[in-house]
Amino acid sequence: MKTKELHQLTVDELNTKIKELTEELFNLRFRHAIGQLENPASLKNIKKEIAKAKTILRERELEAKA
């Protein structure tokens, strides 16, 4: 998901997205541990997506406080 698309989501949608991505990361780690992961780079990509979403949430928190 592009950063622009993440910026258009509401806070609740961002929290849901983070939850979904975290679950997907868990599943990918599990598959990697048992040797069934086809693309190990997907772990890195999911981690980046989680970081993007958390960054946007934090920006919004700071804007609300200001």
N, CA, C, O and CB atoms as a CASP TS submission, in Angstrom:
PFRMAT TS
TARGET T0000
AUTHOR 0000-0000-0000
METHOD Language model
MODEL 1
PARENT N/A
ATOM      1  N   MET     1       0.845  -1.174   0.000  1.00  0.00           N
ATOM      2  CA  MET     1       0.000   0.000   0.000  1.00  0.00           C
ATOM      3  C   MET     1       0.890   1.237   0.000  1.00  0.00           C
ATOM      4  O   MET     1       1.876   1.309   0.734  1.00  0.00           O
ATOM      5  CB  MET     1      -0.961  -0.002   1.218  1.00  0.00           C
ATOM      6  N   LYS     2       0.537   2.183  -0.813  1.00  0.00           N
ATOM      7  CA  LYS     2       1.315   3.412  -0.924  1.00  0.00           C
ATOM      8  C   LYS     2       1.056   4.312   0.281  1.00  0.00           C
ATOM      9  O   LYS     2       0.029   4.195   0.950  1.00  0.00           O
ATOM     10  CB  LYS     2       0.976   4.153  -2.232  1.00  0.00           C
ATOM     11  N   THR     3       1.996   5.204   0.544  1.00  0.00           N
ATOM     12  CA  THR     3       1.886   6.120   1.668  1.00  0.00           C
ATOM     13  C   THR     3       0.692   7.058   1.490  1.00  0.00           C
ATOM     14  O   THR     3       0.007   7.382   2.460  1.00  0.00           O
ATOM     15  CB  THR     3       3.178   6.927   1.825  1.00  0.00           C
ATOM     16  N   LYS     4       0.446   7.487   0.272  1.00  0.00           N
ATOM     17  CA  LYS     4      -0.701   8.363   0.013  1.00  0.00           C
ATOM     18  C   LYS     4      -2.007   7.678   0.390  1.00  0.00           C
ATOM     19  O   LYS     4      -2.909   8.303   0.948  1.00  0.00           O
ATOM     20  CB  LYS     4      -0.735   8.783  -1.463  1.00  0.00           C
ATOM     21  N   GLU     5      -2.100   6.399   0.083  1.00  0.00           N
ATOM     22  CA  GLU     5      -3.304   5.651   0.422  1.00  0.00           C
ATOM     23  C   GLU     5      -3.464   5.536   1.930  1.00  0.00           C
ATOM     24  O   GLU     5      -4.583   5.602   2.439  1.00  0.00           O
ATOM     25  CB  GLU     5      -3.267   4.262  -0.212  1.00  0.00           C
ATOM     26  N   LEU     6      -2.368   5.366   2.647  1.00  0.00           N
ATOM     27  CA  LEU     6      -2.423   5.276   4.104  1.00  0.00           C
ATOM     28  C   LEU     6      -2.850   6.602   4.722  1.00  0.00           C
ATOM     29  O   LEU     6      -3.569   6.616   5.721  1.00  0.00           O
ATOM     30  CB  LEU     6      -1.065   4.851   4.661  1.00  0.00           C
ATOM     31  N   HIS     7      -2.417   7.704   4.141  1.00  0.00           N
ATOM     32  CA  HIS     7      -2.790   9.024   4.655  1.00  0.00           C
ATOM     33  C   HIS     7      -4.288   9.281   4.524  1.00  0.00           C
ATOM     34  O   HIS     7      -4.843  10.077   5.282  1.00  0.00           O
ATOM     35  CB  HIS     7      -2.015  10.112   3.922  1.00  0.00           C
ATOM     36  N   GLN     8      -4.942   8.629   3.588  1.00  0.00           N
ATOM     37  CA  GLN     8      -6.363   8.836   3.372  1.00  0.00           C
ATOM     38  C   GLN     8      -7.232   8.041   4.337  1.00  0.00           C
ATOM     39  O   GLN     8      -8.434   8.289   4.432  1.00  0.00           O
ATOM     40  CB  GLN     8      -6.717   8.474   1.964  1.00  0.00           C
ATOM     41  N   LEU     9      -6.643   7.091   5.053  1.00  0.00           N
ATOM     42  CA  LEU     9      -7.405   6.268   5.984  1.00  0.00           C
ATOM     43  C   LEU     9      -7.663   7.012   7.290  1.00  0.00           C
ATOM     44  O   LEU     9      -6.900   7.898   7.674  1.00  0.00           O
ATOM     45  CB  LEU     9      -6.668   4.960   6.261  1.00  0.00           C
ATOM     46  N   THR    10      -8.738   6.646   7.959  1.00  0.00           N
ATOM     47  CA  THR    10      -9.037   7.232   9.260  1.00  0.00           C
ATOM     48  C   THR    10      -8.192   6.524  10.324  1.00  0.00           C
ATOM     49  O   THR    10      -7.516   5.536  10.039  1.00  0.00           O
ATOM     50  CB  THR    10     -10.564   7.120   9.590  1.00  0.00           C
ATOM     51  N   VAL    11      -8.240   7.040  11.538  1.00  0.00           N
ATOM     52  CA  VAL    11      -7.462   6.457  12.638  1.00  0.00           C
ATOM     53  C   VAL    11      -7.907   5.020  12.907  1.00  0.00           C
ATOM     54  O   VAL    11      -7.074   4.134  13.100  1.00  0.00           O
ATOM     55  CB  VAL    11      -7.611   7.310  13.920  1.00  0.00           C
ATOM     56  N   ASP    12      -9.207   4.794  12.919  1.00  0.00           N
ATOM     57  CA  ASP    12      -9.720   3.436  13.150  1.00  0.00           C
ATOM     58  C   ASP    12      -9.290   2.486  12.039  1.00  0.00           C
ATOM     59  O   ASP    12      -8.923   1.341  12.303  1.00  0.00           O
ATOM     60  CB  ASP    12     -11.251   3.453  13.258  1.00  0.00           C
ATOM     61  N   GLU    13      -9.334   2.957  10.807  1.00  0.00           N
ATOM     62  CA  GLU    13      -8.916   2.122   9.678  1.00  0.00           C
ATOM     63  C   GLU    13      -7.420   1.821   9.752  1.00  0.00           C
ATOM     64  O   GLU    13      -6.987   0.717   9.422  1.00  0.00           O
ATOM     65  CB  GLU    13      -9.254   2.814   8.341  1.00  0.00           C
ATOM     66  N   LEU    14      -6.628   2.814  10.189  1.00  0.00           N
ATOM     67  CA  LEU    14      -5.191   2.590  10.341  1.00  0.00           C
ATOM     68  C   LEU    14      -4.914   1.549  11.418  1.00  0.00           C
ATOM     69  O   LEU    14      -4.062   0.679  11.242  1.00  0.00           O
ATOM     70  CB  LEU    14      -4.477   3.903  10.681  1.00  0.00           C
ATOM     71  N   ASN    15      -5.631   1.638  12.524  1.00  0.00           N
ATOM     72  CA  ASN    15      -5.448   0.649  13.589  1.00  0.00           C
ATOM     73  C   ASN    15      -5.809  -0.749  13.109  1.00  0.00           C
ATOM     74  O   ASN    15      -5.130  -1.722  13.439  1.00  0.00           O
ATOM     75  CB  ASN    15      -6.292   1.016  14.811  1.00  0.00           C
ATOM     76  N   THR    16      -6.873  -0.843  12.336  1.00  0.00           N
ATOM     77  CA  THR    16      -7.279  -2.137  11.775  1.00  0.00           C
ATOM     78  C   THR    16      -6.218  -2.648  10.808  1.00  0.00           C
ATOM     79  O   THR    16      -5.887  -3.834  10.809  1.00  0.00           O
ATOM     80  CB  THR    16      -8.644  -2.020  11.059  1.00  0.00           C
ATOM     81  N   LYS    17      -5.694  -1.757   9.994  1.00  0.00           N
ATOM     82  CA  LYS    17      -4.652  -2.138   9.024  1.00  0.00           C
ATOM     83  C   LYS    17      -3.406  -2.645   9.738  1.00  0.00           C
ATOM     84  O   LYS    17      -2.807  -3.635   9.320  1.00  0.00           O
ATOM     85  CB  LYS    17      -4.289  -0.944   8.117  1.00  0.00           C
ATOM     86  N   ILE    18      -3.014  -1.966  10.819  1.00  0.00           N
ATOM     87  CA  ILE    18      -1.846  -2.385  11.581  1.00  0.00           C
ATOM     88  C   ILE    18      -2.078  -3.767  12.182  1.00  0.00           C
ATOM     89  O   ILE    18      -1.179  -4.608  12.181  1.00  0.00           O
ATOM     90  CB  ILE    18      -1.523  -1.363  12.686  1.00  0.00           C
ATOM     91  N   LYS    19      -3.273  -3.997  12.690  1.00  0.00           N
ATOM     92  CA  LYS    19      -3.608  -5.292  13.272  1.00  0.00           C
ATOM     93  C   LYS    19      -3.523  -6.398  12.220  1.00  0.00           C
ATOM     94  O   LYS    19      -2.972  -7.468  12.478  1.00  0.00           O
ATOM     95  CB  LYS    19      -5.012  -5.254  13.892  1.00  0.00           C
ATOM     96  N   GLU    20      -4.070  -6.133  11.037  1.00  0.00           N
ATOM     97  CA  GLU    20      -4.035  -7.113   9.946  1.00  0.00           C
ATOM     98  C   GLU    20      -2.601  -7.407   9.520  1.00  0.00           C
ATOM     99  O   GLU    20      -2.230  -8.563   9.316  1.00  0.00           O
ATOM    100  CB  GLU    20      -4.847  -6.609   8.744  1.00  0.00           C
ATOM    101  N   LEU    21      -1.801  -6.355   9.388  1.00  0.00           N
ATOM    102  CA  LEU    21      -0.419  -6.538   8.964  1.00  0.00           C
ATOM    103  C   LEU    21       0.393  -7.292  10.014  1.00  0.00           C
ATOM    104  O   LEU    21       1.264  -8.092   9.671  1.00  0.00           O
ATOM    105  CB  LEU    21       0.224  -5.187   8.677  1.00  0.00           C
ATOM    106  N   THR    22       0.113  -7.040  11.283  1.00  0.00           N
ATOM    107  CA  THR    22       0.818  -7.742  12.353  1.00  0.00           C
ATOM    108  C   THR    22       0.483  -9.233  12.328  1.00  0.00           C
ATOM    109  O   THR    22       1.358 -10.077  12.516  1.00  0.00           O
ATOM    110  CB  THR    22       0.460  -7.136  13.725  1.00  0.00           C
ATOM    111  N   GLU    23      -0.785  -9.546  12.094  1.00  0.00           N
ATOM    112  CA  GLU    23      -1.188 -10.951  11.977  1.00  0.00           C
ATOM    113  C   GLU    23      -0.527 -11.611  10.771  1.00  0.00           C
ATOM    114  O   GLU    23      -0.090 -12.760  10.841  1.00  0.00           O
ATOM    115  CB  GLU    23      -2.717 -11.063  11.867  1.00  0.00           C
ATOM    116  N   GLU    24      -0.461 -10.879   9.676  1.00  0.00           N
ATOM    117  CA  GLU    24       0.182 -11.416   8.477  1.00  0.00           C
ATOM    118  C   GLU    24       1.680 -11.639   8.716  1.00  0.00           C
ATOM    119  O   GLU    24       2.245 -12.628   8.249  1.00  0.00           O
ATOM    120  CB  GLU    24      -0.033 -10.464   7.281  1.00  0.00           C
ATOM    121  N   LEU    25       2.315 -10.721   9.440  1.00  0.00           N
ATOM    122  CA  LEU    25       3.727 -10.879   9.776  1.00  0.00           C
ATOM    123  C   LEU    25       3.936 -12.124  10.619  1.00  0.00           C
ATOM    124  O   LEU    25       4.891 -12.869  10.397  1.00  0.00           O
ATOM    125  CB  LEU    25       4.250  -9.642  10.516  1.00  0.00           C
ATOM    126  N   PHE    26       3.057 -12.360  11.581  1.00  0.00           N
ATOM    127  CA  PHE    26       3.151 -13.558  12.407  1.00  0.00           C
ATOM    128  C   PHE    26       3.069 -14.815  11.544  1.00  0.00           C
ATOM    129  O   PHE    26       3.863 -15.743  11.696  1.00  0.00           O
ATOM    130  CB  PHE    26       2.040 -13.568  13.469  1.00  0.00           C
ATOM    131  N   ASN    27       2.093 -14.825  10.635  1.00  0.00           N
ATOM    132  CA  ASN    27       1.931 -15.992   9.758  1.00  0.00           C
ATOM    133  C   ASN    27       3.147 -16.202   8.867  1.00  0.00           C
ATOM    134  O   ASN    27       3.564 -17.337   8.640  1.00  0.00           O
ATOM    135  CB  ASN    27       0.682 -15.836   8.896  1.00  0.00           C
ATOM    136  N   LEU    28       3.718 -15.107   8.358  1.00  0.00           N
ATOM    137  CA  LEU    28       4.905 -15.226   7.510  1.00  0.00           C
ATOM    138  C   LEU    28       6.099 -15.743   8.308  1.00  0.00           C
ATOM    139  O   LEU    28       6.870 -16.566   7.814  1.00  0.00           O
ATOM    140  CB  LEU    28       5.245 -13.871   6.871  1.00  0.00           C
ATOM    141  N   ARG    29       6.252 -15.264   9.534  1.00  0.00           N
ATOM    142  CA  ARG    29       7.344 -15.748  10.384  1.00  0.00           C
ATOM    143  C   ARG    29       7.186 -17.231  10.678  1.00  0.00           C
ATOM    144  O   ARG    29       8.164 -17.980  10.684  1.00  0.00           O
ATOM    145  CB  ARG    29       7.398 -14.955  11.698  1.00  0.00           C
ATOM    146  N   PHE    30       5.965 -17.647  10.918  1.00  0.00           N
ATOM    147  CA  PHE    30       5.696 -19.055  11.187  1.00  0.00           C
ATOM    148  C   PHE    30       6.039 -19.901   9.967  1.00  0.00           C
ATOM    149  O   PHE    30       6.701 -20.932  10.088  1.00  0.00           O
ATOM    150  CB  PHE    30       4.225 -19.260  11.584  1.00  0.00           C
ATOM    151  N   ARG    31       5.590 -19.466   8.796  1.00  0.00           N
ATOM    152  CA  ARG    31       5.888 -20.205   7.571  1.00  0.00           C
ATOM    153  C   ARG    31       7.390 -20.226   7.289  1.00  0.00           C
ATOM    154  O   ARG    31       7.916 -21.217   6.784  1.00  0.00           O
ATOM    155  CB  ARG    31       5.139 -19.590   6.386  1.00  0.00           C
ATOM    156  N   HIS    32       8.074 -19.138   7.614  1.00  0.00           N
ATOM    157  CA  HIS    32       9.521 -19.078   7.419  1.00  0.00           C
ATOM    158  C   HIS    32      10.225 -20.076   8.344  1.00  0.00           C
ATOM    159  O   HIS    32      11.194 -20.721   7.942  1.00  0.00           O
ATOM    160  CB  HIS    32      10.043 -17.644   7.676  1.00  0.00           C
ATOM    161  N   ALA    33       9.742 -20.200   9.563  1.00  0.00           N
ATOM    162  CA  ALA    33      10.357 -21.100  10.533  1.00  0.00           C
ATOM    163  C   ALA    33      10.225 -22.566  10.123  1.00  0.00           C
ATOM    164  O   ALA    33      11.117 -23.372  10.387  1.00  0.00           O
ATOM    165  CB  ALA    33       9.734 -20.891  11.901  1.00  0.00           C
ATOM    166  N   ILE    34       9.115 -22.906   9.479  1.00  0.00           N
ATOM    167  CA  ILE    34       8.938 -24.297   9.072  1.00  0.00           C
ATOM    168  C   ILE    34       9.373 -24.536   7.628  1.00  0.00           C
ATOM    169  O   ILE    34       9.214 -25.637   7.101  1.00  0.00           O
ATOM    170  CB  ILE    34       7.488 -24.705   9.245  1.00  0.00           C
ATOM    171  N   GLY    35       9.920 -23.504   6.991  1.00  0.00           N
ATOM    172  CA  GLY    35      10.511 -23.661   5.672  1.00  0.00           C
ATOM    173  C   GLY    35       9.542 -23.623   4.514  1.00  0.00           C
ATOM    174  O   GLY    35       9.858 -24.145   3.445  1.00  0.00           O
ATOM    175  N   GLN    36       8.383 -23.030   4.681  1.00  0.00           N
ATOM    176  CA  GLN    36       7.412 -22.987   3.602  1.00  0.00           C
ATOM    177  C   GLN    36       7.266 -21.603   2.981  1.00  0.00           C
ATOM    178  O   GLN    36       6.381 -21.390   2.152  1.00  0.00           O
ATOM    179  CB  GLN    36       6.084 -23.452   4.104  1.00  0.00           C
ATOM    180  N   LEU    37       8.114 -20.665   3.366  1.00  0.00           N
ATOM    181  CA  LEU    37       8.022 -19.309   2.835  1.00  0.00           C
ATOM    182  C   LEU    37       8.761 -19.226   1.508  1.00  0.00           C
ATOM    183  O   LEU    37       9.955 -19.517   1.430  1.00  0.00           O
ATOM    184  CB  LEU    37       8.593 -18.285   3.840  1.00  0.00           C
ATOM    185  N   GLU    38       8.038 -18.825   0.462  1.00  0.00           N
ATOM    186  CA  GLU    38       8.626 -18.763  -0.871  1.00  0.00           C
ATOM    187  C   GLU    38       9.444 -17.499  -1.082  1.00  0.00           C
ATOM    188  O   GLU    38      10.481 -17.538  -1.745  1.00  0.00           O
ATOM    189  CB  GLU    38       7.543 -18.849  -1.917  1.00  0.00           C
ATOM    190  N   ASN    39       8.988 -16.366  -0.523  1.00  0.00           N
ATOM    191  CA  ASN    39       9.654 -15.096  -0.747  1.00  0.00           C
ATOM    192  C   ASN    39      10.028 -14.465   0.598  1.00  0.00           C
ATOM    193  O   ASN    39       9.190 -13.815   1.224  1.00  0.00           O
ATOM    194  CB  ASN    39       8.752 -14.144  -1.569  1.00  0.00           C
ATOM    195  N   PRO    40      11.276 -14.646   1.051  1.00  0.00           N
ATOM    196  CA  PRO    40      11.679 -14.097   2.343  1.00  0.00           C
ATOM    197  C   PRO    40      11.656 -12.567   2.389  1.00  0.00           C
ATOM    198  O   PRO    40      11.608 -11.986   3.474  1.00  0.00           O
ATOM    199  CB  PRO    40      13.056 -14.585   2.685  1.00  0.00           C
ATOM    200  N   ALA    41      11.691 -11.919   1.247  1.00  0.00           N
ATOM    201  CA  ALA    41      11.653 -10.461   1.204  1.00  0.00           C
ATOM    202  C   ALA    41      10.296  -9.924   1.654  1.00  0.00           C
ATOM    203  O   ALA    41      10.177  -8.751   2.011  1.00  0.00           O
ATOM    204  CB  ALA    41      11.971  -9.967  -0.204  1.00  0.00           C
ATOM    205  N   SER    42       9.282 -10.771   1.637  1.00  0.00           N
ATOM    206  CA  SER    42       7.953 -10.330   2.062  1.00  0.00           C
ATOM    207  C   SER    42       7.938  -9.963   3.546  1.00  0.00           C
ATOM    208  O   SER    42       7.145  -9.117   3.959  1.00  0.00           O
ATOM    209  CB  SER    42       6.915 -11.424   1.782  1.00  0.00           C
ATOM    210  N   LEU    43       8.795 -10.581   4.350  1.00  0.00           N
ATOM    211  CA  LEU    43       8.903 -10.217   5.769  1.00  0.00           C
ATOM    212  C   LEU    43       9.326  -8.756   5.905  1.00  0.00           C
ATOM    213  O   LEU    43       8.750  -8.001   6.688  1.00  0.00           O
ATOM    214  CB  LEU    43       9.915 -11.140   6.500  1.00  0.00           C
ATOM    215  N   LYS    44      10.324  -8.379   5.144  1.00  0.00           N
ATOM    216  CA  LYS    44      10.834  -7.011   5.182  1.00  0.00           C
ATOM    217  C   LYS    44       9.765  -6.013   4.727  1.00  0.00           C
ATOM    218  O   LYS    44       9.605  -4.948   5.323  1.00  0.00           O
ATOM    219  CB  LYS    44      12.086  -6.885   4.302  1.00  0.00           C
ATOM    220  N   ASN    45       9.043  -6.367   3.674  1.00  0.00           N
ATOM    221  CA  ASN    45       8.010  -5.479   3.140  1.00  0.00           C
ATOM    222  C   ASN    45       6.873  -5.262   4.137  1.00  0.00           C
ATOM    223  O   ASN    45       6.379  -4.144   4.283  1.00  0.00           O
ATOM    224  CB  ASN    45       7.454  -6.046   1.839  1.00  0.00           C
ATOM    225  N   ILE    46       6.462  -6.315   4.815  1.00  0.00           N
ATOM    226  CA  ILE    46       5.380  -6.196   5.795  1.00  0.00           C
ATOM    227  C   ILE    46       5.826  -5.328   6.964  1.00  0.00           C
ATOM    228  O   ILE    46       5.053  -4.508   7.461  1.00  0.00           O
ATOM    229  CB  ILE    46       4.940  -7.591   6.299  1.00  0.00           C
ATOM    230  N   LYS    47       7.065  -5.502   7.403  1.00  0.00           N
ATOM    231  CA  LYS    47       7.588  -4.680   8.497  1.00  0.00           C
ATOM    232  C   LYS    47       7.583  -3.201   8.118  1.00  0.00           C
ATOM    233  O   LYS    47       7.256  -2.349   8.943  1.00  0.00           O
ATOM    234  CB  LYS    47       9.012  -5.125   8.872  1.00  0.00           C
ATOM    235  N   LYS    48       7.942  -2.899   6.882  1.00  0.00           N
ATOM    236  CA  LYS    48       7.938  -1.516   6.407  1.00  0.00           C
ATOM    237  C   LYS    48       6.527  -0.944   6.367  1.00  0.00           C
ATOM    238  O   LYS    48       6.314   0.215   6.723  1.00  0.00           O
ATOM    239  CB  LYS    48       8.574  -1.429   5.023  1.00  0.00           C
ATOM    240  N   GLU    49       5.561  -1.753   5.936  1.00  0.00           N
ATOM    241  CA  GLU    49       4.176  -1.302   5.888  1.00  0.00           C
ATOM    242  C   GLU    49       3.656  -0.977   7.291  1.00  0.00           C
ATOM    243  O   GLU    49       2.951   0.013   7.490  1.00  0.00           O
ATOM    244  CB  GLU    49       3.291  -2.369   5.228  1.00  0.00           C
ATOM    245  N   ILE    50       4.014  -1.824   8.260  1.00  0.00           N
ATOM    246  CA  ILE    50       3.606  -1.572   9.645  1.00  0.00           C
ATOM    247  C   ILE    50       4.219  -0.273  10.138  1.00  0.00           C
ATOM    248  O   ILE    50       3.546   0.528  10.787  1.00  0.00           O
ATOM    249  CB  ILE    50       4.019  -2.744  10.566  1.00  0.00           C
ATOM    250  N   ALA    51       5.484  -0.060   9.834  1.00  0.00           N
ATOM    251  CA  ALA    51       6.171   1.158  10.266  1.00  0.00           C
ATOM    252  C   ALA    51       5.543   2.402   9.645  1.00  0.00           C
ATOM    253  O   ALA    51       5.394   3.420  10.320  1.00  0.00           O
ATOM    254  CB  ALA    51       7.655   1.087   9.905  1.00  0.00           C
ATOM    255  N   LYS    52       5.176   2.332   8.373  1.00  0.00           N
ATOM    256  CA  LYS    52       4.526   3.468   7.709  1.00  0.00           C
ATOM    257  C   LYS    52       3.215   3.824   8.404  1.00  0.00           C
ATOM    258  O   LYS    52       2.945   4.992   8.684  1.00  0.00           O
ATOM    259  CB  LYS    52       4.268   3.150   6.222  1.00  0.00           C
ATOM    260  N   ALA    53       2.409   2.808   8.677  1.00  0.00           N
ATOM    261  CA  ALA    53       1.107   3.047   9.294  1.00  0.00           C
ATOM    262  C   ALA    53       1.262   3.613  10.701  1.00  0.00           C
ATOM    263  O   ALA    53       0.523   4.518  11.092  1.00  0.00           O
ATOM    264  CB  ALA    53       0.292   1.755   9.334  1.00  0.00           C
ATOM    265  N   LYS    54       2.221   3.084  11.466  1.00  0.00           N
ATOM    266  CA  LYS    54       2.443   3.583  12.820  1.00  0.00           C
ATOM    267  C   LYS    54       2.966   5.016  12.799  1.00  0.00           C
ATOM    268  O   LYS    54       2.631   5.811  13.676  1.00  0.00           O
ATOM    269  CB  LYS    54       3.423   2.677  13.566  1.00  0.00           C
ATOM    270  N   THR    55       3.774   5.344  11.818  1.00  0.00           N
ATOM    271  CA  THR    55       4.300   6.702  11.691  1.00  0.00           C
ATOM    272  C   THR    55       3.169   7.684  11.417  1.00  0.00           C
ATOM    273  O   THR    55       3.130   8.765  12.004  1.00  0.00           O
ATOM    274  CB  THR    55       5.354   6.775  10.571  1.00  0.00           C
ATOM    275  N   ILE    56       2.264   7.321  10.543  1.00  0.00           N
ATOM    276  CA  ILE    56       1.138   8.190  10.222  1.00  0.00           C
ATOM    277  C   ILE    56       0.245   8.377  11.447  1.00  0.00           C
ATOM    278  O   ILE    56      -0.236   9.480  11.702  1.00  0.00           O
ATOM    279  CB  ILE    56       0.327   7.611   9.048  1.00  0.00           C
ATOM    280  N   LEU    57       0.024   7.303  12.203  1.00  0.00           N
ATOM    281  CA  LEU    57      -0.762   7.428  13.434  1.00  0.00           C
ATOM    282  C   LEU    57      -0.101   8.385  14.413  1.00  0.00           C
ATOM    283  O   LEU    57      -0.771   9.214  15.028  1.00  0.00           O
ATOM    284  CB  LEU    57      -0.950   6.059  14.091  1.00  0.00           C
ATOM    285  N   ARG    58       1.198   8.269  14.552  1.00  0.00           N
ATOM    286  CA  ARG    58       1.933   9.133  15.479  1.00  0.00           C
ATOM    287  C   ARG    58       1.871  10.591  15.022  1.00  0.00           C
ATOM    288  O   ARG    58       1.715  11.490  15.848  1.00  0.00           O
ATOM    289  CB  ARG    58       3.400   8.674  15.597  1.00  0.00           C
ATOM    290  N   GLU    59       1.992  10.831  13.724  1.00  0.00           N
ATOM    291  CA  GLU    59       1.883  12.192  13.192  1.00  0.00           C
ATOM    292  C   GLU    59       0.529  12.796  13.540  1.00  0.00           C
ATOM    293  O   GLU    59       0.439  13.965  13.917  1.00  0.00           O
ATOM    294  CB  GLU    59       2.090  12.197  11.667  1.00  0.00           C
ATOM    295  N   ARG    60      -0.515  11.997  13.414  1.00  0.00           N
ATOM    296  CA  ARG    60      -1.855  12.490  13.718  1.00  0.00           C
ATOM    297  C   ARG    60      -2.020  12.780  15.206  1.00  0.00           C
ATOM    298  O   ARG    60      -2.696  13.738  15.581  1.00  0.00           O
ATOM    299  CB  ARG    60      -2.903  11.481  13.265  1.00  0.00           C
ATOM    300  N   GLU    61      -1.407  11.960  16.052  1.00  0.00           N
ATOM    301  CA  GLU    61      -1.454  12.211  17.500  1.00  0.00           C
ATOM    302  C   GLU    61      -0.787  13.539  17.827  1.00  0.00           C
ATOM    303  O   GLU    61      -1.306  14.323  18.621  1.00  0.00           O
ATOM    304  CB  GLU    61      -0.768  11.066  18.280  1.00  0.00           C
ATOM    305  N   LEU    62       0.356  13.787  17.216  1.00  0.00           N
ATOM    306  CA  LEU    62       1.075  15.016  17.471  1.00  0.00           C
ATOM    307  C   LEU    62       0.314  16.244  16.948  1.00  0.00           C
ATOM    308  O   LEU    62       0.331  17.302  17.577  1.00  0.00           O
ATOM    309  CB  LEU    62       2.452  14.943  16.839  1.00  0.00           C
ATOM    310  N   GLU    63      -0.345  16.098  15.805  1.00  0.00           N
ATOM    311  CA  GLU    63      -1.150  17.185  15.267  1.00  0.00           C
ATOM    312  C   GLU    63      -2.331  17.499  16.178  1.00  0.00           C
ATOM    313  O   GLU    63      -2.700  18.661  16.351  1.00  0.00           O
ATOM    314  CB  GLU    63      -1.643  16.834  13.868  1.00  0.00           C
ATOM    315  N   ALA    64      -2.917  16.463  16.755  1.00  0.00           N
ATOM    316  CA  ALA    64      -4.064  16.654  17.641  1.00  0.00           C
ATOM    317  C   ALA    64      -3.651  17.390  18.931  1.00  0.00           C
ATOM    318  O   ALA    64      -4.420  18.187  19.469  1.00  0.00           O
ATOM    319  CB  ALA    64      -4.703  15.287  17.984  1.00  0.00           C
ATOM    320  N   LYS    65      -2.461  17.122  19.406  1.00  0.00           N
ATOM    321  CA  LYS    65      -1.976  17.769  20.622  1.00  0.00           C
ATOM    322  C   LYS    65      -1.603  19.234  20.393  1.00  0.00           C
ATOM    323  O   LYS    65      -1.695  20.057  21.303  1.00  0.00           O
ATOM    324  CB  LYS    65      -0.778  17.015  21.164  1.00  0.00           C
ATOM    325  N   ALA    66      -1.187  19.544  19.179  1.00  0.00           N
ATOM    326  CA  ALA    66      -0.754  20.915  18.870  1.00  0.00           C
ATOM    327  C   ALA    66      -1.911  21.856  18.647  1.00  0.00           C
ATOM    328  O   ALA    66      -1.702  23.039  18.379  1.00  0.00           O
ATOM    329  CB  ALA    66       0.128  20.919  17.654  1.00  0.00           C
TER
END
